[in-house]
Amino acid sequence: MRRLFQFGSKKHGARAPVKQSTSSTVAAPAVSLPAQATGAVLQGLQVVCEGTDPVIDIVAVHSLNGHCEKTWTAGSGVDSVDSVNWLRDLLLQDLPNARILC
């Protein structure tokens, strides 16, 4: 075990000197946000359905790059007449006393 701790040092317990920086200011790295983060992006939980006298909260979690409406919608699109939102249109029928969030 002692050899593990001595590995890389010349003497037992000897440490390399730490080089001190003479600069008092540190430049922050340039950070560029993706275009998606700079626009109006939904963040946090969105209430899909309040339910009637809710006694339970159901939280649907989409993937990291997913969208809260598009992930749970089947059909032509979110705003299309023939689209079906699984959370709003189907789950609420089976659980009317649930508040559904995504």
C-alpha positions in Angstrom: 0.0 0.0 0.0 2.8 2.4 0.8 4.1 2.2 -2.7 0.7 3.4 -4.1 1.0 6.6 -2.1 4.6 7.1 -3.1 4.0 6.7 -6.8 5.0 9.8 -8.7 6.8 11.6 -5.9 10.5 11.7 -5.2 10.3 11.5 -1.5 7.7 10.2 0.8 5.3 13.0 1.6 7.0 15.4 -0.9 4.7 17.4 -3.1 5.3 19.5 -6.2 5.2 23.2 -5.6 2.0 24.9 -6.6 2.5 27.7 -9.1 0.7 30.9 -8.0 -1.0 33.1 -10.6 0.0 36.7 -10.6 -3.2 37.8 -12.5 -6.0 39.1 -10.3 -8.7 38.8 -12.9 -9.8 35.6 -14.6 -11.5 35.8 -17.9 -14.8 33.9 -18.1 -15.1 31.5 -21.0 -17.4 32.5 -23.8 -20.6 30.7 -23.6 -23.0 30.4 -26.6 -26.5 29.3 -25.9 -28.3 27.1 -28.4 -30.9 28.9 -30.5 -33.5 26.9 -28.7 -32.5 28.2 -25.3 -32.6 31.9 -26.4 -36.2 31.8 -27.7 -39.4 31.3 -25.8 -38.9 27.7 -24.6 -41.3 26.0 -22.2 -39.6 25.3 -18.9 -40.9 23.5 -15.8 -44.1 21.6 -15.5 -47.1 22.5 -17.7 -50.6 21.6 -16.6 -52.2 19.5 -19.4 -55.5 18.9 -17.6 -56.8 20.0 -14.2 -59.3 17.1 -13.8 -62.5 17.3 -11.8 -61.7 17.7 -8.1 -58.2 16.2 -8.5 -56.9 13.9 -5.8 -53.7 12.8 -7.5 -51.0 14.4 -9.7 -49.6 12.5 -12.7 -46.3 13.8 -14.1 -45.4 12.6 -17.6 -41.7 13.0 -18.3 -40.5 13.3 -21.9 -37.0 12.8 -23.2 -34.3 15.5 -22.9 -34.9 16.7 -26.5 -38.6 16.0 -26.4 -41.5 18.5 -26.4 -44.2 18.4 -23.7 -47.0 18.4 -26.3 -45.4 16.7 -29.3 -44.2 13.7 -27.3 -47.6 12.7 -26.2 -49.5 13.5 -29.4 -50.2 11.1 -32.3 -51.5 12.2 -35.7 -50.7 15.0 -38.1 -49.5 17.4 -35.5 -50.2 19.1 -32.2 -52.8 21.6 -33.6 -54.3 19.3 -36.2 -57.9 18.2 -36.0 -57.1 14.5 -36.2 -54.3 14.5 -33.6 -54.8 12.7 -30.3 -53.0 13.8 -27.2 -52.6 10.6 -25.0 -52.5 12.6 -21.8 -55.4 15.0 -22.4 -57.7 12.9 -24.6 -57.2 9.3 -23.4 -55.7 9.2 -19.9 -58.2 11.8 -18.5 -61.1 9.6 -19.6 -59.8 6.8 -17.3 -58.7 9.0 -14.5 -61.1 12.0 -14.2 -59.9 12.9 -10.7 -56.2 13.4 -11.7 -54.3 16.5 -12.5 -52.0 15.7 -15.4 -48.6 17.6 -15.8 -45.9 17.3 -18.3 
